[in-house]
Amino acid sequence: MSERTIRTNLISSVRKNGDALVASIIGEVDLGNSPVLRAALMDLIARHAPKKLILNLRHVQYMDSSAIAVLVEAVRKVGKPGQVALTDLQPRVKGLLEIARLDTIFQITGTEQEALEK
Amino acid sequence: MTAMSNPTNADSPRCIELKIDSYAENLAPTRRAVEAFALGCGFDETSQGEIGLCANEALANVLRHAYGGATGRPIAIRLEKMPDGIRIAIRDWGNRLNPMTLAPRDQDPLRPGGIGLICLRELMDEIAFHPQTDGMILTMIRRKQASRRRGRRNRDCG
């Protein structure tokens, strides 16, 4: 499956795996484009209602607080903490999550497979 | 984005002044310019990224709060090399709101707020808001020597 109603270059792929939805985000995300990411992610969640959302951030070199706010909103939409997994975090993104003390509301894993198995 | 530099030598200017308008699209190129300047100040890659993030967050706060989302308003950024670090001054002509005087947000991690200010407090050695008659100047200092006190000794000059 690879379909998106709201198209954005920030989401490079989407696939379903059982009850989980796996999406790969790509690029640098800041206040300039985080509203686009927000719209696309909320659209995906609304259309697929996944029990778990796995976001692969391998190709996200940079995120700012507006992007983190989008990820937190995804947690609220999907359900509760732990149902959104962030995988393959780059050091800068991981560092920001730690500074914001938000690394506990996401499931953070090294790979997509790890997130699928948890 | 326009830039004016005051170089002490061709490779490593002592200070740079950037002038941008309050469009979110200007954040990324400005952040990259700050990171490049930090490289010239001798910061390592991790520190450059942290300094760039702080500049990004400070500018985003200007866009969102000082200017309330209004576009096309001026922002001046001055980057200055210090003997032991970098000094960043961000001037806006907005509503003079000092974010450090705002009441802390609740601690619900699912409704986070003020992450930008947290970054500044955690990653900079000094931050200070200086109200002007027609806006605000935020100054931030980051030193090369890692400070264990970073994030706990920032002060409010407002």
HADDOCK unambig.tbl for C-alpha pairs under 7 A between the chains (distance, minus, plus):
assign (segid A and resid 31 and name CA) (segid B and resid 24 and name CA) 5.74 0.50 0.50
assign (segid A and resid 31 and name CA) (segid B and resid 60 and name CA) 6.95 0.50 0.50
assign (segid A and resid 32 and name CA) (segid B and resid 24 and name CA) 4.40 0.50 0.50
assign (segid A and resid 32 and name CA) (segid B and resid 25 and name CA) 4.81 0.50 0.50
assign (segid A and resid 64 and name CA) (segid B and resid 53 and name CA) 6.93 0.50 0.50
assign (segid A and resid 65 and name CA) (segid B and resid 115 and name CA) 5.98 0.50 0.50
assign (segid A and resid 65 and name CA) (segid B and resid 116 and name CA) 6.22 0.50 0.50
assign (segid A and resid 72 and name CA) (segid B and resid 110 and name CA) 6.06 0.50 0.50
assign (segid A and resid 76 and name CA) (segid B and resid 110 and name CA) 6.87 0.50 0.50
assign (segid A and resid 99 and name CA) (segid B and resid 119 and name CA) 6.61 0.50 0.50
assign (segid A and resid 100 and name CA) (segid B and resid 115 and name CA) 5.90 0.50 0.50
assign (segid A and resid 100 and name CA) (segid B and resid 118 and name CA) 6.83 0.50 0.50
assign (segid A and resid 102 and name CA) (segid B and resid 109 and name CA) 6.45 0.50 0.50
